[in-house]
Amino acid sequence: MEETSTEKTYDFKWFYIRSQRLAGYLMMSGFILRGLAPDEDCTSRNIFRFANSLPLRNRIDQYKIDSQETKKLRS
């Protein structure tokens, strides 16, 4: 069976996020936080590490869409 774009596997094991709000959204959606480290560029922030997967990427895309819709409603 040929690999389609929806079945794509990612070469990178980890997906790093700097947004605490997005990290919280992902955890509330059932994704497990795999690591937490201080951001070297900005010591008052953290970097959140999640296992890289297609469902994670899809949820992040949905978060972006929801955020844009929320901004439109507020303006």
N, C-alpha and C positions, 0 to 999 in steps of 0.2 A: 504494500500500500504506500502511495506517495505521501509525503508530508505536506500538509496544507498550512496556511498561515495561522490557523487557529490551533494547530497541534505543534507549533514551533517550540522547541526547547531552547532555553537560554544558556549561553556559555558561562555566564557569570553566576556564581553561587549566591551572592548576596546583593541586596538592593538597599542602598543607603538613602535616608531621608533626613532633611534638616528641619522640616516643619513639624512642630509638636502637635499642631492641630490635625494634620494629615496622619501622623503616627497614631494619635488617639482614635481617629476615625477607623483606621485599619484594625486596631486592636479591638474596637467595639464591633467590628465586622467579623471577628473570629481569627484574624491573623496573629500569629505569635511573634512577639518581639524577641529577636535572637541576640541582640546586643545593644549596648548603650555606651557611648563614649563622648567626652567633651570635644567640641569643635575646635580644631587648632586655629582656625581663622578668627573665630569669635568666641572667647572663653566663657561668655555668659550663655552660650547655646550648647545644645547637645546634638549628636548624630545618632539616629535610630537605625538599627540594622534588622532587616527582614529577609527571609528566604525568598529568592527571586523565583517567581512563577507566573504563568499566564493569568491565573485568577487574581493575583496581586496586582498585576499591570491593569487588568480590566477594572478592578475596584478603584484604582488610582484615576483612571480615565473617567469613571463615573463620578468620583469626588470632584474632579475639575468641572465637569458639566453641571453638577449640582451647585457648585460654588458660583459659577457664572450666572446661573438662573437666579440664585439668591441675590446677587449683586444687582441684577436687572430689576428685581422686585423692590429693592430698597431705594432705587433712584427714581 
